[in-house]
């Protein structure tokens, strides 16, 4: 076996990672620090801006433009 496993992050852990990525401006650096794919950090950031949480709600509709957090730095 290769030793790979799926790591499940709590909402609090994901928010911490997203806030770190927003603060430093680099998904790649933060992803490397936590040994996760930078695309995952990017997805979490996108959902965080749109839905104010890192995972898209199951019954989510596209938010209105004024509801999306644009200036997130």
C-alpha positions in Angstrom: 0.0 0.0 0.0 1.2 3.5 -0.7 0.2 5.0 2.6 -2.3 7.5 1.1 -5.4 8.3 3.1 -8.2 10.8 3.0 -7.9 13.5 5.6 -11.2 15.0 6.7 -10.9 18.6 7.9 -13.4 20.2 10.2 -15.0 23.5 9.2 -12.8 25.3 11.7 -9.7 23.8 10.3 -10.7 24.7 6.7 -11.5 28.3 7.7 -8.1 28.6 9.4 -6.4 27.3 6.2 -8.5 29.7 4.0 -7.7 32.7 6.2 -4.0 31.8 6.1 -4.2 31.6 2.3 -6.0 35.0 2.1 -3.5 36.6 4.4 -0.4 35.5 2.5 -2.0 35.5 -0.9 -0.7 32.1 -2.0 -2.7 28.9 -2.1 0.4 26.9 -3.1 2.4 27.9 0.0 -0.4 27.2 2.4 -1.3 23.9 0.6 2.3 22.8 0.9 2.4 23.6 4.6 -0.6 21.4 5.2 0.3 18.8 2.6 -2.9 19.3 0.6 -3.6 20.2 -3.1 -3.6 23.9 -3.9 -6.9 23.3 -5.9 -8.6 22.2 -2.7 -7.6 25.5 -1.0 -8.8 27.4 -4.0 -12.2 25.6 -3.8 -12.5 26.3 -0.1 -11.7 30.0 -0.7 -14.2 30.3 -3.4 -17.0 28.8 -1.3 -15.9 30.9 1.7 -16.4 34.1 -0.3 -19.7 32.9 -1.8 -21.4 31.1 1.1 -19.4 32.3 4.1 -18.4 28.7 4.8 -15.9 26.4 3.1 -18.2 23.8 1.8 -21.0 24.5 -0.6 -24.4 23.9 1.1 -26.3 21.0 -0.4 -29.3 23.2 -1.3 -27.3 26.2 -2.3 -28.4 28.5 -5.1 -26.1 30.9 -6.8 -25.8 33.9 -4.5 -26.6 37.4 -5.7 -23.6 39.6 -6.7 -24.1 41.8 -3.6 -23.8 38.7 -1.3 -20.4 37.6 -2.6 -17.5 38.9 -0.5 -15.3 40.6 -3.1 -12.8 42.5 -1.0 -11.5 39.6 1.2 -8.1 40.8 2.1 
